[in-house]
């Protein structure tokens, strides 16, 4: 089913059940980096998933406490019964022995819906050599790394992610769906759509001789100039197997370019992307730091704004008017601001942007929450280390959001951003994605960094005894 069809969110990659194909891979993040050719099939076979336990009988998870993501509150003891179809069959009050079901004792623990991170980049992870590795490493190196990043993310309790840039994610998604490797459910944007010289232009930062040999990128490579190009770029993403569309509405921090906030799309270009995306049931996420770029993206009809560094009261009001979601990525902001102080970690053209923009995002988030903007959980992991996604909860609470609401952004709200009607809640008929932590995360949000139990689609990937 295509994204958003008949009012239901997609199973990511549902329209692509073919064997994995040899296609391109973004080596790190996807900002202006050379596209690579790879096959995750080989890496998938060599690193076959071996950590999941699939129950032959129904499971009865006896939870000491259970988080209701719709109401953002704890319900007390509940018994969650999972079915053979990988969905939740029943949620019963108290500790109940269910005939024919195997008991999983989670007393003393709080059960929550599987967590959702709306902004990751599984194709890479920041390090001081990131900008040179695309030239030095082989394709298969990036494939193996992506497998490891996916595993870390799942073991941290994030059973679903929205990967917003990097073509490896579509093939990793397929490898996970086909059982070759283990990882979260992936909604993959594939190659981000940019404008010439903008954030995610794959020719940024290369020398003139190489640029001349390669030639200027076009819609096939995700670079557009005008509404017609924008429509073609969306159709190309559909052809390649994306689950949604991402545009880079302003400059970015880590791209090899001077501006981190200048607007890079016209309203007409944004509308062309959004209208064409709707033809395929796609939603559109917009990377944006600067105010004018955000305004154009919101008026153009995007589903979510990522980062949103220079939001102000005018943008808050516009987002509320259009129902636009905000995905803040505080983790990435803090990480790049910290690393900008390390000599040589980033190229000099990047360092001032990282230092200036990164430090602002948490304050922007605090203002957006107070203004009543709709917020979904996203970290931009890949900028910061994969598997540390839950640190974002602490940053959100530190900025003034109650812990119960912060957890809601990564469950109920995040599912709404995806358009997924069977994720983000512990309720009959929903996917059996359940995580658990020892104690009460509403009293101590840091517990989310120590997830002890992970279930995805009824299969156990981390048990409380591990």
N, C-alpha and C positions, 0 to 999 in steps of 0.2 A: 504494500500500500504506500502511495506517495505521501510525503509529509503534509499533514493537515487535511488529507482527503476525508470526506464524510465526517469532519469534526474530530477525527482521531489522529493522534500523533503517530509517526511512522515507527516501524521497527527499522532502525538504521540499516541502510544497505539492502532493504527488502527487495528493491527492483533489480538488484545485481546478485544473482546466485550462481554466476559462472565461476569456473576456476580462476584463481588469481592470475593476473596478467602482468606482463613486463612493462611497467610504465614509470613515470617520473617520481622523484623523491626530492623534497626540499630538505637540504642538509641541516639547516638550523633555523628555528622559528619559521618565517617565510619571507622576512623583510629583505627584499632585494638580493636574495642569494641565488646562486646558480642552481637550476633544476638538474636533478640527477636521475639516472636510470637504475632501477633495481628490481629485484623479484623477492618478495617476502615469502614466496612459497618455499624456497630452499631453506631460508632461515626458520620458517615455521615448522618444517618437517624436522630439522635438526634440533629445535628447541621445543618439541611437542609439549603441550600442556600436561602436567603431571601432578598438579597440586590440588585439583578439585575433587571433592567427594560427592558423587551423585547418589542420593538415597534411593534404594529399591522399594522402600515403603514410605508412606506419609510421615512427616516429622511434626512433632508437637513441641514448639519452642516455648518453654515455660519461663516467661520474662518477669523479673522482679519489679520492673516498671516499664511503661510503654509510652512513647512520645506520639501524640496526636498532632500531625503536621498541619492539618487543616485549621484546628483550633489553637495551635501553638501552646499546648499544655501537656502535662503528664497525666496518665489515666490510672496509674497503679498497676497491680499485677494483671497480666493477660497471658493467655495461651494462644499462640499463633500456629495454626495448622496449615501445612503446605501440601499441595497435591502433586500428583505425578506429572502434571502439565507445567510445572514450574511456576504456578500461581498460588496465591493465598486462598485457601478453601474456607477457613473460618477464623474468626478472632473471638475468643471466649473469655468472659470475665474470670479472674482468679487463676489458680493453678489447677488444671484439669487433666486427668488421665484419659486420653482419647483411644478407644479400642482400635487396635491395628496400627497405631502410630508409634514411632520410636521417639522417646522423650529426649529432648536436649535441654539440660538444666542451665538456665540463665538467671537463676535467682541471684539477687545482689547486683544485678546488672540492669541497665536501661536499654531497651530495644528501640531502635529508630528505623525509619525507612532507609534503604540504601541511599547514600549521599550522591548528589549530582554536582559536578563542576562544569559550569557553562563556558569556561574559557581555558583551554589547555593547548599545548603544542607538543604532541608526543614524538615528533620527528627529531627533537634535539633537546639539549640542555645547556644553559649558559656556562661557559668556562673561559679562562683567559685566552684560549687558543681557538675559540669558536669561529673567528673570521678567517682563519687560515685553514681550518680543518676541511672545508669544502673543497679545497684544492689538494690536500695531502692524503686524506683517507679514501678508502675504496667504498663503493656503494654498499657492500654487504656489511661494513662496519656500522653504518647508520641503521641498517635493518635490524641488526642484533641489539643495538642500543634502544631502539623503539620498543622492542619486545620487553626488555628489562624495565623501561619506564612504565609501560602498561601494567606490568605485574606489580610494581611498587604502588601504583595508583590504586589498583583494585585492593591490594592488601591493606591500604590505608582507609578503606571503607567507602571509596568512591566507585560505585557500581555502574555509573553512567557518566560520560563526559561529552562535551561538545568541543571537538577539535577545530580550532579556527585558523587553520593555515598550515599547509604542508601536505603534499600529495601522498606521502607515505601513509597517512591516517586511513585513507580509503582501503588500502590493501591490508593494513593491520586490522581494520574493522572486519574485513572478510575472513582473515585468518582466525580471528577470535570467534566469529560466528560459525566457522566451519570446524572449530575444535582443534586447530593446529597449535594455538598458543592460548594463554589465559590473559585476560585483561578486562577492563570495563566495557560496557556497551558504548559504542562510539557513534556519535552523530558527526559526520565529517564534512567540513566545508570544502576541502581540497584547496586548490590554488586561490588565494585571495585576489579580488579584483581591485586593481589600482589604476592610476593615471600615469602618463609618462613622467618619469622622474620622481614619482610619489612613493610613499611607503608601500612596499611589496612589488616595486618594479624590479624584475630580476637582473637588470643591467646596471643597477646602482653600484658604484664602487669598483668597477672593473676598468682596466686601462683602455685607452682609445683604440689600440690595435685589436684587442680582443673584441671590443664593442663593434668595431667595423666588420670583423669576420662574422660575428653572430648576427649583426643587423638589429634594427629596432624591434622590440617585442610588440605583439599585437594582441587582439582579443583571445586568440588561442592560448597565449601565455598569460592571460589575465590582465593585459594592459589596454586601457580604452581611452578614446578621445572622441566623445560625442555619444548621443543616445543609440545610434545604430551599432557602434562598437559594443556598447554596454549590453545590448540585447544579445549580440553574438557571444559575448563572454559568458553570460548566464547559460546559454544553450550549450556551450562547450563544457561547462561544469556539469551540466546534466548528462551529457554524453560520457563524461569521465567517471560518473558515479557518485557525485556529491549528494549529501543529504540536506544541505542548506547552502546559503550564499553568504560570504563575508566581503564587505568592501572596506577599503581604507580611506575614510572620508577626510582625514587630515594627515599631516606628517606624523612620523612615529619616533620613538626614542631610540630604538636599536638599529634602525635602517641607516645605511651609509649616506646620509644626506643632512644638510644643515638644519632645516626647520623641523621641529617636532609638533607644530600646531597649526600650520597654514592650511586653509581649506584646499581640497584637491579634487573635489567633484562639484559640478553644478547641480542645481536642483533637478533639472531635466535629466541629467545622467543618472541621478539617484532614482528618480521615478521610473526611468526605463529599466533599471535593474529590478526594482521592486515589482513592477507590473509584469515583467517577463518571468520573474521568479514565481509569481502567483500562478502562472500558467502551468507550472510543474509542481505546485503545492509546496513550494519552498518558502521558508522564512529568511529574513535578511538581518544579519548582524553588522553593525558599523563600528569599526575602530575609529575613535575620535578623541582628540585632546583639546583642540581649539574650539572656541564658542561658535564661530561662523560655520565651520564644518559640521558641528553638531546641529545647528539650526537647519542647515540644508538637508542633512540626513533625516532628521525628525519630520520635517515638512515633506520629504520625499517618501515617507511611509515605512521606514525600517522598523523591525521588531524590537531591537535592542541597541543601546549605545554602550560600547565597551570603553573603560577607563574614565572618560568624561572629565578630565582634569580641570579644565577651565569653565565648568558649569557655573552658572549664577542664577539668581532668582528668575530671570527671564527664561532661561533654558528649563529650569524646574517647572515653571508654569506651562511651557510648551510641551514638555514630556507628559505632564498630567492631562493636558488637553487631548493629546493624540494617543494616550495609553501606552507610551513607549517605556520599555523596561530599561533599567540601569544595571549594568554588571561592572562593579567598581575595580576589581583586581588590585586591592591594596597590597597584597603580598609582593606583586611585581614592582610596584612603586617603591616600597621599602627596600627591596633587594637591589634594584638598580641604583638607588640613591646611596646605599652603603658601598656598593662595588665601584661607583664613580670616584670614590676617595682612594681607591687602590691604584697606584701608578701602573699604567699599561694594561689594566683589565679590559678597558674599552678603547677603541680608536679615539683620537683626540676630537674628531668631528662629532662623536657620539657622547663623550663624557659630559660636556656642559648640559646637554639635554637630559641625560640621566639624573644628574645632580639636581637640576631645577624642577623638572616635571615630576620625577618620582616622589619627591618629598611632599608633594601637594595632595596626592590622591586620597589619603585618609581624611584630611580635613574636608575635601569635597564630598566624600561619602557621608560624613557627619551632617553636613548641611543638607544634602539630598534627602537623608532619612528624616530629618526634622521637617523638611518641606513636604513630605508625603509622597515622594516619588516611589514608584514600584521598583523593588530591588530583587535581583536574582544573584545567586552566589557564583563567583568566578574568580580565579586566581592568576591566570596567565602563566601557569606552571610550564616549565621549559625555559622561562626567564629565570625563575627560582627553581630549586630542585624538585623533581617529581617525587611524589610520596609525602611531601610536606604540605599538602593542600589544606589540611585542617588548621594550619596556623592562621588562615584568613578569619576563622571564627573569633579568635582572640583579638585580632585587630578590629573587627567589627564591634565587639563588645567594648573594647577600649575606647572606641569613638562614640559610644553612647547608645548602641542598639542592645536591647535586652537579649540574653542568651537564647530564650525561647523563640524570639523572632529571627535571630541569626540562623538558627537551625531550620526555621521555616524557609529561609531564602534558598537553602540547599536541598530542599525536598519539595514541598508543595508549590512554592513559587517557581523553582527551576523547571519542574515538570510543565508548568503553564507556559513558560518561555519556549520550551521545546514543542508545545502542542501535544504532549504525550498524556493520554487519559488513563494510562495504566501504570504510571510511575509516581513516586513521591509520596505515597501513603501506605500505611499498613491497614488494609481493608480487603474484604473478600473480592476476588476477581482481579486484583492488582498483581503485578509480577512479584514473586517471592524474593524480593531484594530486601534484606534485613541486616543491620549491623548492630553491635552492642558494645557498650563500654561499662566498666566497673564504676558504680556510683551514679551520682546525679549530675549530668552535664549542665543542667540549668543553674545549679549552684556553683559548679566549677567547669567552665567551658574548656579549660585546658585538657580535660579528660578526652576530648575529641581527637587529641593527638596520639591517644593510646587505645585505638580500637582493638578489641579482643576477639571479635566474632564477625565474620563476613559471609553472607549468603547472597548469591546472585542467581536468579531464575531457579531457586530451590536447591542449588548445589553449594556445598560448603567449600570456601576458599581459605578461611581461617577459623579455627575453633577456639573456644575459650580456654582449652587446655594447652594450646600452643604457646 
